[in-house]
């Protein structure tokens, strides 16, 4: 089993390029099933979740080649539908929550899909109702198989309809969009997620011949077409990785330049870091995090404690709240971190408290962080990564701590961050990947 040995106290210095966006990658890879023609996807991160989905697509019969390390060409001209019912598919798809987005394209093009029991991060309730209700509204018929521990979904033909989503689910919206583009007639999706990655999926589908209006809003209008063609698509930089690098630079007192961040698609992420007192400079499309010996959390105009909370786009992504929480431990001042969407994502704070952080866990959704600057340094500890985002947050804490920390279950981090140890060591970190 691999683990990280992390020596804290090293300032980061230098330039880093963010990887392609993980969440976008999972969506657009599934979209290749909508056409028999070749689809090329570039800036694809070689991370565990992406490579696992690529393996699943290959198992279903998708032909692929890699002209470069981060570019893949896919052709779904000979899909083997019989493999949906095989144990290997159920096992592999069940280990990757993003595999749920295979269902919409398969149902739209072939009239058949299978939804296994989902895997992914254990961060609380993450129901699939939005996906399934949307596909049923378009004409899918569900049939639960107790023996196969999942849902078969079939149709003799999808038809456009109006739907109001019960929640603005990003993957749910993506799944329904991919089904609707080949459905007969018009589909209106209200309360649709409008994150940049959903916008990217829509733009890719338009390249392929889909007819989609309202891209970037929460009301999408889709006119179904008979078939789609191939295309070339480049992923956005990963906004979660950009935010992670900002936090790493700030908490270590370092100075880094994050290249080509696609600033307009970062939303309020930069502003939220500035509320913690972190200075940022935009130079072209590069984001410079200058060295600071200290940073002070703002208060609201009436003097009340600053609150940083997640919200659907254009609000703050929940994937970065763990990073904000850790960075706040070494600030001056206090902040309330409110994780609204997932009830288990703050439980990792117990480890931060063991490291010396001043945190009050109010309930499963809220934590108050009292920062004392670097007056009280975090202490090294034995750590375990519970999920991708909390794992990176604990890695950041270890990078700022006095002494040498040991982190287990780093496969969780590898699911979302490509060669994070190598890339951070190039900036001056001291992270050793070892095997016990």
Secondary structure, DSSP 8 states (H G I E B T S, - for coil): -EEEEEE-----EEEEE--B-HHHHHHHHHHGGG-SSEEEEES----HHHHHHHHHHHHTT-EEEEEETTEEEEE-SS--GGGGGSHHHHHHHHT-GGGGGHHHHHHHHHSEEEEE---S--SS----HHHHHHHHHTT-EEEEETTTTEEEEE-S--B--EEE-SS--HHHHHHHHHHHTTSBSEEEEES----HHHHHHHHHHHHTT-EEE-TTSSEEEEE--S----EEEE--B-HHHHHHHHHHHHHHT-EEEEE---GGGSTTHHHHHHHTT---EEETTEEEE---S--B----TTS--EEEEB-STTSB-GGGHHHHHHHHTTSEEEEEEE--S-TTTTTTHHHHHHTT--EEEEETTEEEEEEETTSS--B--EEE--SHHHHHHHHHHHHHSBSEEEEE-THHHHTTSTTHHHHHHTTT-EEEEEE-
